[in-house]
Amino acid sequence: MRQKETALQVFLEGFVRLCREPLGLLGLIIVLLVFGFALLADSLVLADPIKLSIRDKFLTPSLSHPFGTDFLGRDVYSRVVAGSRIAMTAATIAVSVSAGIGLFLGILSGMGPRWLDYGMLLLFDTLRSFPVVMFALAVVTLIGPSLSTIIFIVIVISIPLFGRAVRTQTLTLKSSEFIQAEIAMGASFPRLMGIHILPNVLGPVMILAAMEIPVVISMEAGLSFLGFGVRPPTPSWGNILNDGFKYIRNSPWPLLFGGLPIIFTTLGFTFLGESLRNILDPRLRKES
């Protein structure tokens, strides 16, 4: 029976179900490719992504420059590959930290006394009440543009998203018979949280994390495009788009190949998140 299945068996079953869904498999492949490019960026680049070669500016795609060159003669392919590491680093750190904090606060809010629940809701609503763009610009103005600033901004605005979702799941579980039985038998809060609550809320957290990663990547690219993110000459996708937009009449390739990775990454994580939702949501699983 399912209660006696090991974590490995549950994982393998979910992986098989994921691979059986065409969009889920496609999303998984895209996500693995993006992470692979990010991890192996130093080995996959064809040239130094910040090396200038004015004589080679605005070259069309070729074997030596698959994505062409920009207005300073830099290899666009190498800059896109190097930019994948920045994008995935920002997304992974920001989503992991915000998911971890939101997970803890959400469980604490759902299982704690009513006054604590109200306090957590006030904190979540306060953080979510700020317009994202205005909040991001204000923080960048105060701290200065950098990758660390972008990560901090994403963590702050994403904590309420995870916290509220986990709180809702926790309140539902709290009223379940097995939780009430554990409480009646004097189970401690760490036991309830670690053994009964946490395993049952990880599914929604994973789905939200998969959906949130492309949001972080788009935010990093958008702020860098506007000049409030990663500073040039660091090869981020936003900087590549900025350079390509300025010189689109001279060459469309930097803008085209700088935007395609963002589109593919967003589609990959969206497909993966939707497939995980179909697999991990118990209500959808009963219907299938």
Secondary structure as UniProt FT lines:
FT   HELIX           2..4
FT   HELIX           7..20
FT   HELIX           22..39
FT   HELIX           41..44
FT   TURN            49..50
FT   HELIX           54..56
FT   TURN            57..58
FT   TURN            66..67
FT   TURN            71..72
FT   HELIX           76..111
FT   HELIX           114..129
FT   HELIX           132..143
FT   HELIX           147..174
FT   HELIX           177..184
FT   TURN            185..186
FT   HELIX           189..191
FT   HELIX           192..197
FT   HELIX           198..226
FT   TURN            232..233
FT   HELIX           237..246
FT   TURN            247..250
FT   HELIX           253..280
FT   HELIX           282..287
//
